[in-house]
């Protein structure tokens, strides 16, 4: 498992780390205390993935289309 802080992970890194956490928990080959730590890390990773997806959705929603239907730019999204 990576020691990289969750807040610095990309969406893809977060997803891979979350898949590893889930795999370890599903196998059940970790002690209880370690399972609790894994679960907490998994919750952080899930939240990070959700945040990154929301950011991407906002960026896609901000794309403006020109008269021919092609993307011509973006409009500012509040809070970014």
Residue, then its C-alpha position, 0 to 999 in steps of 0.5 A: x500500500x502506498x504511503x502517499x497522502x490520499x489528498x495528493x492522489x489522482x483519481x486513478x491512484x485512489x481507485x487502485x489503492x481502494x481496490x487493494x484495500x477492498x481486496x485485503x478486507x475481502x480476503x480476511x487475512x489481516x488482524x482486527x486492528x489492521x482491518x480497522x485501519x484499512x477500513x478507515x483508509x478505504x473510506x478516505x480513498x472513496x471520498x477522494x474518488x468521489x471528490x475527483x469525479x465531482x470535479x470532473x463533472x463540473x469541468x465537463x458541465x462548464x464546457x460551452x458549445x459553439x454554433x456548430x456544436x463544437x466545444x469552443x471553451x469553458x465557462x468559469x465554475x464557481x468555487x474552483 
